[in-house]
Amino acid sequence: MTYPVVILKRGKEDSLRRFHPWVFSGAIARMPEDIEEGDVVEVRSSADELLGIGHYQIGSIVVRMLEFGRVRAIDQTFFAERLTAAFDLRRSLQLMRSDNNAYRLVHGEGDFLPGLVVDIYGPTAVVQAHSPGMHFCRDIIAAALTEIPGLAVKNVYYKSETTLPYKAHLDPQNAYIIGDYSGSVALENGLSFNIDWLRGQKTGFFVDQRDNRSLLEYYSRGRKVLNMFCYTGGFSVYALRGGAREVHSVDSSGKAIELTRANVELNFPGCDRHEAFAVDAFKYLADIKKGDYDLIVLDPPAFAKHRSALRNALIGYRRLNARAIEQIAPGGILFTFSCSQAVSREQFRLAVFTAAAQTGRKVRILHQMTQPADHPINIYHPEGEYLKGLIVQVE
């Protein structure tokens, strides 16, 4: 089996010898002119040493490595092996239970399938491609998903209109590859959620906050909770089950507020402890009175999707956290997060520290949070650690 060959500049092979799965454009010495987006390519050092194979694409990341040290067919057998290994990990984490059928099955580089995300919601798998190579493999990926023993996937929905690089000119269409719509309510730790994979953000639900939502439930009893950037109300529903005396959900999207109300009603019919508001988060925080809430959740969308936006993102995190720390009731608990991959754990912690110092209040860290185990981080790819959070107590 032969693939087009990409030759690296001298010394640029070191990262691949350390199994980092990305080859950047500046590392390329030469390659054939007829390589096309999504092709499988062979990567070799300047000394003609085989380093592995991967998917080629135009951009700063030129190759995403699929295999190191050998050449093999990237076919249904390959995907069946990788997907089965991913499923075995989730099974060992006991994520498939009578009270839980929502989880991430494939987390890109963390599952040695760079450019691919697969979330499971009961019988439906929602697939997102982040590289042209995975886009072109979507049909064999879908077929492999339905054949994994024990997974019981009947429907595969492909949702990549907003995740593929625009330079590829692929014009992807969101659609079912296999099966069709068969209900969209999923279970997470015994709670029911409407999952809108057709029109919602990401794959329809933020499964990466599952463990952190459980921790919030523990802290909610008897508290008045403010869930900022609530999206579909995950934290709000857990807070209600945890015994919060009152929960307010805030999001600028009217659609998100509709989903939040629907999810509260799904779990707590006729609940009178919850209100939801479609309003800008910064405006809402500016208008609340000091001491109104004694538990606040800040889970904003990514402020920095690229390093060029890092400075402004850190300013945003400082502003947001300073206002929440300033206004929270004495003894209050703040859950604060960043899902910006460009913001490191240390930078986020410093932003919260600076925000706390601006208020002059005493603040203690109770927990330092990250993404759950079904969003594993490839140890050779630290960029995969994107979610970071702090739970702090404010005197």
C-alpha positions in Angstrom: 0.0 0.0 0.0 1.4 3.4 -1.0 0.4 6.9 -0.1 1.7 10.3 -1.2 4.8 11.1 0.8 5.4 14.3 2.9 9.0 15.0 3.7 9.9 17.1 6.8 12.6 19.6 7.3 15.7 18.5 9.2 15.0 18.4 13.0 11.2 18.7 12.6 10.6 15.1 13.2 11.3 15.3 16.9 7.8 16.1 17.9 6.5 13.0 16.0 9.1 10.8 17.7 7.4 12.1 20.9 4.1 11.0 19.4 2.6 14.5 19.1 -0.2 14.0 16.5 0.1 17.3 14.5 2.5 18.3 11.7 2.6 22.0 11.2 3.0 23.7 7.8 6.4 25.2 8.8 7.8 21.7 9.3 7.3 20.6 5.7 10.2 20.4 3.3 8.4 19.1 0.3 5.4 17.1 -0.8 3.7 16.2 -4.1 1.7 19.0 -5.8 -1.3 16.7 -6.4 -2.1 16.0 -2.8 -5.7 16.7 -2.1 -7.6 17.7 1.1 -8.4 14.6 3.2 -5.8 12.3 1.5 -3.9 9.8 3.7 -0.2 10.7 3.5 3.0 9.0 4.6 5.2 11.3 6.7 9.0 10.8 6.5 12.0 12.6 8.1 14.6 14.4 6.1 16.7 11.2 6.3 13.8 9.2 4.8 12.8 7.6 8.1 9.1 6.5 8.1 7.4 8.4 10.9 3.8 7.3 10.3 0.6 8.2 8.3 -2.1 10.8 8.7 -4.8 12.9 7.1 -3.6 15.9 5.0 -5.3 19.3 5.0 -4.6 22.9 4.0 -3.8 25.2 6.9 -1.4 25.6 9.8 -2.0 21.9 10.9 -1.1 20.1 7.7 -1.2 16.5 8.9 -3.1 14.9 11.7 -1.4 11.6 12.5 -3.4 8.4 12.5 -0.6 5.9 13.0 3.0 6.1 14.0 5.9 4.0 12.7 4.0 2.0 10.1 1.7 2.1 7.1 -1.7 0.6 7.1 -5.1 0.9 5.4 -7.4 3.6 6.9 -10.5 1.6 6.3 -13.5 0.2 8.3 -11.3 -2.3 10.1 -9.1 0.6 11.3 -12.1 2.5 12.6 -13.7 -0.6 14.1 -10.5 -1.2 16.1 -10.2 2.4 17.3 -14.0 2.8 18.1 -14.1 -0.5 19.9 -11.2 0.6 22.1 -12.9 3.9 22.8 -16.1 2.0 23.7 -14.3 -0.4 26.0 -12.9 2.6 27.9 -16.4 4.1 28.4 -17.7 0.8 29.5 -15.0 0.5 32.1 -16.0 4.0 33.3 -19.5 2.6 33.8 -21.1 5.3 31.7 -23.6 2.8 30.1 -26.2 2.4 32.9 -30.0 2.3 33.3 -29.8 5.9 34.5 -27.2 7.2 32.1 -27.0 6.9 28.3 -25.3 10.2 27.3 -21.5 10.4 27.0 -18.7 11.1 24.6 -17.5 8.0 22.8 -14.7 9.7 20.7 -12.7 12.7 21.8 -10.3 13.3 18.9 -6.7 13.0 19.8 -7.6 11.6 23.2 -8.9 8.5 21.5 -6.2 8.5 18.8 -8.7 9.6 16.1 -7.7 13.3 15.6 -10.3 15.4 13.9 -13.3 13.2 15.1 -15.8 13.7 17.8 -18.7 11.3 18.6 -21.3 11.8 21.3 -23.8 9.2 22.2 -27.4 10.0 23.2 -29.2 6.7 23.8 -29.6 5.0 20.4 -28.2 8.0 18.4 -24.6 8.8 17.7 -23.9 12.4 16.7 -20.7 12.6 14.7 -18.6 15.7 14.1 -15.6 16.0 11.7 -13.0 18.6 12.4 -10.8 17.6 9.5 -11.4 16.9 5.8 -10.0 13.4 6.2 -12.6 12.5 8.8 -15.3 14.1 6.7 -14.5 11.8 3.8 -14.5 8.8 6.1 -17.9 9.6 7.6 -19.8 6.7 5.9 -17.4 4.0 7.1 -17.3 5.6 10.6 -21.1 5.4 10.7 -21.1 1.8 9.6 -18.4 0.9 12.2 -20.4 2.6 15.0 -23.5 0.4 14.3 -21.4 -2.8 14.4 -19.7 -2.4 17.8 -21.0 -5.1 20.1 -22.9 -3.7 23.1 -23.0 -0.1 21.8 -26.6 -0.4 20.4 -26.4 2.6 18.1 -29.3 2.6 15.6 -29.0 6.2 14.2 -25.9 8.2 13.2 -26.4 11.9 12.7 -23.6 13.8 10.9 -23.2 17.4 12.1 -20.2 19.1 10.7 -21.4 22.2 8.9 -19.7 24.5 11.4 -16.7 22.4 12.4 -14.8 21.8 9.2 -12.2 24.3 8.0 -13.7 26.7 5.6 -10.7 26.6 3.3 -11.5 23.1 2.4 -14.7 24.1 0.5 -16.4 20.9 1.4 -20.0 22.2 1.8 -20.9 19.5 4.4 -24.6 18.8 5.0 -26.0 18.0 8.4 -28.0 14.8 8.0 -28.6 11.3 9.2 -26.2 8.9 7.6 -27.9 5.8 9.1 -31.4 5.6 10.6 -33.6 8.6 11.4 -35.0 10.6 14.3 -36.2 8.3 17.1 -36.6 10.7 20.0 -34.2 13.1 21.6 -34.5 12.7 25.3 -31.3 11.3 27.0 -30.5 10.3 30.5 -27.6 11.7 32.6 -27.2 10.5 36.1 -31.0 9.8 36.3 -32.0 13.2 35.0 -33.7 13.6 31.6 -32.6 16.2 29.0 -33.9 17.2 25.6 -31.0 17.0 23.2 -31.2 19.3 20.2 -28.6 17.9 17.9 -30.4 19.3 14.8 -30.1 23.0 15.8 -28.3 23.1 19.1 -24.6 24.0 19.8 -21.9 21.4 19.5 -23.6 18.0 19.3 -26.7 19.3 21.2 -25.5 19.0 24.8 -22.4 19.7 26.8 -21.6 16.2 28.1 -18.2 17.5 29.4 -19.8 19.1 32.5 -21.5 15.9 33.8 -19.1 15.4 36.7 -19.1 19.1 37.6 -22.9 19.2 37.5 -23.0 16.4 40.1 -20.6 18.4 42.3 -22.9 21.4 42.0 -25.9 19.3 43.1 -23.9 18.5 46.3 -23.4 22.2 47.1 -26.9 23.4 46.1 -29.1 22.4 49.1 -30.8 25.5 50.6 -29.0 27.9 48.3 -30.3 30.5 45.9 -28.5 29.6 42.6 -27.7 31.7 39.6 -26.8 29.7 36.5 -25.2 32.1 34.0 -24.8 31.1 30.3 -27.2 28.3 31.1 -27.6 26.9 27.5 -30.0 24.0 28.1 -30.1 24.3 31.9 -28.0 21.3 32.9 -26.6 23.0 36.0 -30.1 24.3 36.9 -31.7 20.9 36.8 -29.0 19.4 39.0 -29.3 22.3 41.4 -33.1 21.7 41.7 -32.5 18.0 42.5 -29.9 19.0 45.0 -32.5 21.0 47.0 -31.8 24.6 46.0 -34.4 26.8 47.4 -34.5 28.9 44.2 -32.7 28.7 40.8 -32.4 31.4 38.1 -31.2 30.5 34.6 -29.8 33.2 32.3 -28.8 33.0 28.7 -28.8 35.6 25.8 -30.5 33.0 23.5 -34.2 32.7 23.6 -34.0 29.2 22.2 -31.7 28.2 25.0 -34.1 29.5 27.6 -36.9 27.5 25.9 -34.9 24.4 26.2 -34.0 25.1 29.8 -37.6 25.6 30.8 -38.5 22.3 28.9 -35.8 20.4 30.7 -36.9 21.7 34.1 -40.5 20.8 33.3 -39.3 17.3 32.1 -37.7 16.6 35.5 -39.8 18.7 37.9 -43.3 19.2 36.5 -44.9 22.4 37.8 -41.7 23.5 39.6 -42.1 26.9 41.3 -38.4 27.2 42.3 -37.1 28.0 38.9 -37.2 31.1 36.6 -35.4 31.7 33.3 -34.4 34.9 31.7 -33.3 35.6 28.1 -30.9 38.5 28.7 -27.2 39.4 28.2 -25.1 37.8 31.0 -23.0 40.9 31.7 -26.0 43.1 31.9 -27.8 40.7 34.2 -24.8 40.6 36.6 -24.5 44.3 36.5 -28.1 44.7 37.7 -28.2 42.2 40.5 -27.9 43.4 44.1 -25.1 42.3 46.4 -26.0 39.2 48.3 -28.9 38.2 45.9 -27.3 34.8 45.3 -25.2 32.5 47.4 -24.2 30.1 44.6 -23.3 31.3 41.1 -22.3 29.3 38.0 -20.2 31.0 35.3 -19.9 28.7 32.3 -19.4 31.0 29.3 -18.8 30.0 25.7 -15.1 30.0 24.7 -13.8 33.6 24.9 -10.7 32.6 22.9 -10.9 30.1 20.1 -7.5 31.2 18.9 -4.3 32.5 20.6 -4.8 35.9 18.8 -7.9 36.5 21.1 -6.1 35.4 24.3 -5.6 38.9 25.7 -9.2 40.0 25.3 -10.4 36.6 26.6 -8.4 37.0 29.9 -9.8 40.5 30.3 -13.3 39.0 29.8 -12.7 36.3 32.4 -11.4 38.9 34.9 -14.4 41.2 34.4 -17.0 38.4 34.7 -15.4 36.8 37.8 -14.8 40.1 39.6 -18.5 41.0 39.2 -19.7 37.6 40.5 -17.2 37.6 43.4 -18.2 41.1 44.3 -21.9 40.4 44.3 -22.1 36.9 45.8 -23.5 36.6 49.4 -21.0 36.0 52.2 -20.1 32.3 52.4 -21.2 31.9 48.8 -19.9 29.4 46.3 -18.8 30.3 42.8 -18.4 27.6 40.1 -16.4 29.3 37.3 -15.1 27.7 34.1 -13.2 28.3 30.9 -13.6 26.1 27.8 -11.1 28.1 25.8 -8.3 25.8 24.6 -6.0 28.8 24.1 -6.3 29.7 27.8 -4.1 27.5 30.0 -5.0 26.3 33.5 -2.5 28.7 35.0 -3.8 31.7 33.0 -7.4 31.0 34.0 -6.5 30.6 37.6 -4.5 33.9 37.5 -7.5 35.6 35.9 -9.8 34.5 38.8 -7.1 35.4 41.3 -6.8 38.9 39.8 -10.6 39.2 39.9 -10.8 38.2 43.5 -8.0 40.7 44.4 -9.9 43.5 42.8 -12.9 42.9 45.1 -10.8 42.7 48.3 -12.8 39.7 49.5 -11.4 36.6 51.1 -11.6 33.7 48.6 -10.6 30.1 49.0 -10.3 27.4 46.3 -12.3 24.3 47.2 -11.9 22.3 44.0 -10.0 22.5 40.7 -12.0 20.9 37.9 -11.3 19.6 34.4 -13.1 17.6 31.7 -14.4 14.1 32.6 -12.7 10.8 31.7 -14.8 10.3 28.6 -13.0 13.4 27.3 -9.5 11.9 27.8 -6.3 13.9 27.1 -3.6 12.2 25.0 -0.5 12.6 27.2 1.5 13.5 24.1 -1.1 16.2 23.1 -1.5 18.6 26.0 -3.6 20.9 23.8 -6.4 18.4 24.4 -7.0 19.8 27.9 -9.5 22.5 27.2 -11.9 22.6 30.1 -10.8 24.0 33.4 -12.7 25.3 36.3 -12.5 26.4 40.0 -15.0 26.1 42.8 -14.3 28.9 45.2 -15.8 30.0 48.5 -16.2 33.7 49.2 -16.2 35.1 52.7 
